[in-house]
């Protein structure tokens, strides 16, 4: 456990905070958190951070509890696993999930943790991590789809002091950067993380100067307690005491041919507290889709979802953690044993929100969201220029794809959007200016969003035409199982990937693959999945469906899922529509709360026919399989 070195150890009293002062400090911290983002965006070089904003900041209290932040990580877990002293001017760094209690979840995330001191006293922490586009390993961008250990995924940095008493540990940084393919990117991105954390520390110092340490720390306590009290009310409102709820969803495959992995979670409320139990989830995956998550991050994800759905005006922070008990077994998908591969954990992160949505919605279907674009799929392209002024130069692209946001109680899901609200796409102009490719198509896929009173968002078809030989890699999911609909809404369409080769042939690609050779004239179609629909499709205004046919969001054939009859030009046939809707209402069975699509056994049986890919093999117990191989 870390030892904090303070020159001022006098205890700090607590004072009552008036609402105006609390509001000023709260918004100042909120602004400081956004300033951290902007500092990094204007400093980073990699498009993943600079353009797409794949980074996550927070500002915490002296105990490491997050007071403001975007996504969060667990500072207390990091500190519990750091063996050494921490003083003023120190900045700690790691990329090893196994050495920081899963404060981060794969080696591409470089995490900085910085103590904030004021007049010799620890008053908080600034922390931030960003996804580095490359950290070495056997494939460009460091995300081998078939990795079975973390050693295949690049340099894994143990917790150490990047800065000690304000001085950079240059020899250690040089060793780290010697392992990566784009060291100038990593250095710039890392400098941006450092600048963001020091900016937060400066803003916290200004608040302590303005209001005094007693008032500042008392305000943090008040913000955390306010969150605790609000969550206590929400839990009592949403869940019955003693009742257990369960919900399951799937990760389609692990990149090594096994799947689908069932992710089952249960929730039970006991008095003021809720217990989240992951004991019946899938075993540790063979491939790199394991999502190593610690108990504090489960609490954070749960709190984000509950607060966002039930009362988005609340500033969510770590104050409610004592209300949530969490059980995660070892050797499971959620807590794999070292040295399990972790690079593709992005699918598990996204599926957490679908799981929590399914749990919460059972108690009140009217606030239930459908399943949506619950992942951050990756596309990677790299190689050497073969001609022109850049001949021989290495290029490397890492980018995040977008898809369909689910239908919701308040309206349709947006088309072609990110799971994370702050993420942005890389502009086509940027891609075409800095990489040897052209964007042939970037458009919504009609009918890919599930039909409903509120339509699920459509996925997108991005067509990349390559101009230089190189290799590509893909990390995606939902190619096998469906993003489910709710309250009568239909499931969204699955994702798919293929290459139209320059010689006229077509090659179907799995959702997780790397080192696929491409040449000039080859076109990759990166088609993402849609969101599930919300509510009875027969209640959606027919005029709106016809309008979406005209806009290319729904086809004339797809309009019939809403009971709407119209021409290819979107001309509505009102009489035929009324007759079709009456017939569909008479023939259908009771409207289900969840429409998961066909049964899993049927999906697997028809897998190759429908997707062009073989069905995955059932998951295995990794430890038993390793023991068996050892005896052989």
Buried (B, 14 or more C-beta within 10 A) or exposed (E): EBEBBBEEEEEBEEBEBEEEBBEBBBEBBBEBBEBBBEBBBEBBBBBBBBBBBBBBBBBBBBBBBBBBBBBBBBBBBBBBBBEEEBBBEBBBBBBBBBBBBBBBBBBBBBBBBBBBBBEEBBBBBBBBBBBBBBBBBBBBBBBBBBBBEBEBBBBBBEBBBBBBEEEBBEEBBEEBBEBBBBBEBBBBBBBBBBBBBBBBBEBBBEBBEEBBBBBBBBBBBBBBEBBBEBBBEBBBEBBEEEEEBBBBBBBBBBBBBBBBBBBBBBBBBEEBEBBBBBEBBBBBBBBBBBBBBBBBBBBBBBBBBBBBBBBEEBBBBBBBBEBBBBEBBEBBBBBBBEBBBBBBBBBBBBBBBBBBBBBBBBBEBEBBBBBBBBBBBBBBBBBBBBEEEEEEEEBBBBBBBBBBBBBBBEEBBBBBBBBBEBBBBBEEEBBBEEBBBBBBEBEBBBBBBBBBBBBBBBBBBBBBBBBBBBBBBBBBBBBBBBBBBBBBBBBBBBBBBBBBBBEEEEBEBBBBBBBBEBBEEBBBBBBBBBBBBBBBBBEBEBBBBBBBBBEEBBBBEBBBBBBBBBEEEBEBBEEEBEEBBEEBEEEEEEEEEBBBBBEBEEBBEEBEEBBBBEBBEEBBEBEEEEEEEEEE
